[in-house]
């Protein structure tokens, strides 16, 4: 099964955070379904998130979590991205 790169945007008090995940699924539709299921429990403390377009709102619309992008990828490409964004090169 192919791998899909899932980009999720979280907005709280006008602060935007980007989250990246890797999902293995049969196709893009299944990857989106899995991502939305994951996002519904993104914030554990809110047991009743509100469904919005491409995501959920939490804490009475104080936090918005949206599916920003789905892209077919490989585990190697995803690892390269993570290493690139989380490595400090002091040379």
Secondary structure in CASP SS format (residue, H / E / C, confidence):
PFRMAT SS
TARGET T0000
AUTHOR 0000-0000-0000
METHOD secondary structure of the structure
MODEL  1
X C 1.00
X E 1.00
X E 1.00
X E 1.00
X E 1.00
X E 1.00
X E 1.00
X E 1.00
X E 1.00
X E 1.00
X E 1.00
X E 1.00
X C 1.00
X C 1.00
X E 1.00
X E 1.00
X E 1.00
X E 1.00
X E 1.00
X E 1.00
X E 1.00
X E 1.00
X E 1.00
X E 1.00
X E 1.00
X C 1.00
X C 1.00
X H 1.00
X H 1.00
X H 1.00
X H 1.00
X H 1.00
X H 1.00
X H 1.00
X H 1.00
X H 1.00
X H 1.00
X H 1.00
X H 1.00
X H 1.00
X C 1.00
X C 1.00
X C 1.00
X C 1.00
X C 1.00
X C 1.00
X C 1.00
X C 1.00
X C 1.00
X E 1.00
X E 1.00
X E 1.00
X C 1.00
X C 1.00
X E 1.00
X E 1.00
X E 1.00
X E 1.00
X C 1.00
X C 1.00
X C 1.00
X C 1.00
X E 1.00
X E 1.00
X E 1.00
X E 1.00
X E 1.00
X E 1.00
X E 1.00
X E 1.00
X E 1.00
X E 1.00
X E 1.00
X C 1.00
X H 1.00
X H 1.00
X H 1.00
X H 1.00
X H 1.00
X H 1.00
X H 1.00
X H 1.00
X H 1.00
X H 1.00
X H 1.00
X C 1.00
X C 1.00
X C 1.00
X C 1.00
X C 1.00
X C 1.00
END
